[in-house]
Amino acid sequence: MSAVLEKYFVPEPSRFPIYGSAALLLIGAGGAMWLNRVGSGPWLVAIGFATLIYMLFGWFGQVVRESETGKYSQQVDKSFRWSMGWFIFSEVMFFAAFFGVLFYVRVLSVPELADGASAMLWDGFEKKWPSAGPYVEEAFTPMGAWGIPAINTLILLSSGATLTWAHWGLLKGARGQLIKGLVLTVLLGVIFLGLQVYEYVHAYDALNLRLTSGIYGSTFFMLTGFHGMHVTIGATMLAVILARSIKGHFTAERHFAFEAVAWYWHFVDVVWLFLFIVVYWL
């Protein structure tokens, strides 16, 4: 008895990768020109982002249409899962590099600069954290863990629970539960971002904590800022999944797009837990 071979869908050549490459080139070149006060820099950045948004809508819209018309087999689904898994792994390495920077500064660099022969280079520099760093004398107050950071931790953990609840609704065919869970998750993500913006304003106005506040300011805004960018991306993807769910997309058997975004959101939650402990608490 011969085995039945499953067809593997191969899409037609697409113009969207070229649009994406052009968009990134415009954003990078425009950003460099903007920083160097070249007048056309902001315009190039704006055109680049407009091109990028057009590319994302066009390319992902095409993928959605192909999925909804049944062109994707189980083999294609498996390749999507592997691709998303490797993408999240690359994101893990992205944040691991930044956490590595914080570890190097706190555990190795600051003690070395304050002890032994190096101490002669920086008169009065003390081995303590938070530290602005040598020759940075502007006073600032470090961001505490209890307050908005703790509230945001509770919010993100709750969003992970509401997303899981939405997934349960999808698996048992309860579309109302699916939609309600996604609405709550997106809403919690937006609240998180709003509180983070308030936290940044408070840091600049009340704590005098800025990007220029030495190594502590740099690492604080680098880690929390990049995480906030990932929350923004995740909330946007969840909003798209919500719109598709309202339109009747996804079944209990076939819903990889939902799972991919859920994986990403749970990854963002886990990163925030590490960030809360290492950046805010310790």
Salt bridges, closest charged atoms under 4 A:
GLU68 OE2 - ARG244 NH2 3.19
GLU68 OE2 - HIS249 ND1 3.78
ASP77 OD2 - ARG81 NE 2.70
GLU91 OE1 - HIS230 NE2 2.38
ASP115 OD2 - LYS127 NZ 3.39
GLU126 OE1 - LYS128 NZ 3.94
GLU259 OE1 - ARG81 NH2 2.60
GLU259 OE1 - HIS255 NE2 3.99
